[in-house]
Amino acid sequence: MNALRAGIIGAGSWATIAHIPTLAGCEDVELVSVCRRGDDALTRLQDRWGFAVATEDYRAALEPGLDIVVVASPTSFHPEHVSAALAAGAHVLCEKPMSMRGGDAWDLVAAAERADRQLLISFGWNFMPIFRRARHALDARGIGRLEHVTVHMSSATRELLSGSGSYPDADPTTTPDAATWTDPRISGGGYGQAQLSHALGLLFGLFPVRVVDVAAMTSAELGAPVETHVAMAARFDNGGIGAISGGSHHTGAWNDKHQLEVRAIGSEGQLIVDAHRELVWIHRIDGTEERIDLRPGEGAYDATGPARALVEVARGRLEENTAPGELGARTVEALELLYAHT
């Protein structure tokens, strides 16, 4: 089996601790090219991981001919970088959110279709057993039309979004550029873009609805230039409604484990997916209940899942892309509406 030729566009602190080591740990993957700003950082990455090409120009990173590409650059650059990687013939994993504007996101979906390549979005929970088993249970019988849903998320991002520190799970040897997270022209926003996008990816992966209207509020603590907390009420294209919120909790709480919970009421039952308590529970109107047994730790975020899925997609071994471009586009639409109403 020929090794898959891999490239990284945007090798910041997250790609360095999550995507690159994951790909390096796959026997059938060759790390060919890496792109980021900063000669010193590029040299360190090349020396550590053996990239043949290390460049600040993403076009040069694509020239060797790649089978798979991870785009982990700042959000504002995603449309340009993803479309170029797809046009070059690679399957692409794009960090979330896939763009700032819904129109750009749907353009990338169309670009992947034209190129006959797979586009994956880095919604890590969507590649984990807790999501797959909840989706399987819904597909088997479901809870009918989604009528109402509450979504809550919190994560240790107070320091990151206020520019006073880093993300606890990031690579400690690679200092993130604060503007990547705190300059809305580059990031598109704060907690909504950085973290609530995960919660929306989980929600829309379970229920393929689209947000058509919102009322929203945000707040910024610690003098942050972007929001650290967000809450919105949403109306979906199927007539259902939802309350979706997220905030930056204190570093060290619960060993920095994310809180992520979806509670849904459908026309034929109810669903709870709680990643923090590692619980999936379904009640149906016929009186039947299903509680899915999960092992300890199966709700904790698995940073390796998206890159491993990219490899499986390229090898034709992945049964389903559970975080496709279409899912990312629905998430971007919701976030675009959120920021337009705050």
Buried (B, 14 or more C-beta within 10 A) or exposed (E): EEEBBBBBBBBBBBBBBBBBBBBBEBEEBBBBBBBBEEEEBBEBBBEEBEBEBBBEEBEEBBEEEBBBBBBBBBBBBBBBBBBBBBEBBBBBBBBBBBBBBBEBBBBBBEBBEEBEBBBBBBBBBBBBBBBBBBBEBBEEBBBEBBBBBBBBBBBBBBBBBBBEBBBBBBBEEBEBBBBBBBBBEBBBBBBBBBBBBBBBBBBBBBBBBBBBEBEBBBEBEEEBBBBBBBBBBBBBEEEBEBBBBBBBBEBEEEEBBBBBBBBBBBEBBBBBBBBBEBBBBBBBEEEEEBEBEBEEEBBBBBBBBBBBBBBBBBBEEBEEBBBBBBBBBBBBBBBBBBBEBB
